């Protein structure tokens, strides 16, 4: 996504301040922790749409860097600041304060990623063993990304607002987590046909709300310990609000996730769907007529629904090598812009085979290949594509 980068001077000052704070001696029982991660990924996409076509995919070498400072002022009060760098330039990924009354009740305010889904908890490249993200959460490495407008919910999705969250154990085997929040929400201009993720997260819009109406959402998760080194988790998430300056166009995003861990083997599955209204004041901009039964042969309604899902298996092959298998996809139902290559019922399916090698503590090499299948043929006449990733990530 294209975003206006911060001034190099501002970035240098911010990074210097983080480093200085991290190296300061402990005083008045204040604990500071400085951490970071970096990933370099080379994406080979020779069949983005029959040729190397940058508007269709980010190929070549891309870098992701994250620098985080956490400060614990007391057992109840802490603060976190995180700077990120990627294809979007520099961005404040988080800058929030946590006030924890008890394990079951904490208040977070500032800039943070709202609690939604399971993948958002490990979106940092140092926390997952493939170079790219599942399609529902993709942020630029998918093929035909402009047509699909980055899938369902690009991750991370930092926003300004407040969240209440907590966790409670029932005995020693069952844990329940919850979160509820109100944030600025996603944005787009007057007459929009889709969300504008650049405007939603780019500093060019000053990180402020465009309609003074918050998006509200919640997440709940249940974890059951099956043994000493195994557990299963089920979660559900939802958020909704308006995204245009006039508060006339709404969106709702829902999701469900499940994860099973047995020893070092992990199986994860997640589904997301976004239902979104769009402006129909000028029907000539739309591929299908408005009217008749929504979704029927006589027309389409004033909304679309975009689904995304993935299933992922992580299986160790040895003490330092993991095998990863992932199948993910997207499905679009409803009207689209007349200029879009999508139609009602367009789909994208991808299968990924990858390995991850822990060279030593904090350093990991990643290798994967992907096979793509599209419901429509591109300008090259193909509906299949093969891509690959070679990456390295480090955490410190």
Beta strands, then each sheet from edge to edge (+ up, - down):
strand 1: 31-44
strand 2: 60-72
strand 3: 77-86
strand 4: 89-102
strand 5: 105-113
strand 6: 158-170
strand 7: 174-183
strand 8: 215-227
strand 9: 230-242
strand 10: 250-262
strand 11: 265-277
strand 12: 303-316
strand 13: 321-334
strand 14: 347-360
strand 15: 363-374
strand 16: 384-395
sheet 1: 1+ 2- 3+ 4- 5+ 6- 7+ 8- 9+ 10- 11+ 12- 13+ 14- 15+ 16- 1+
end
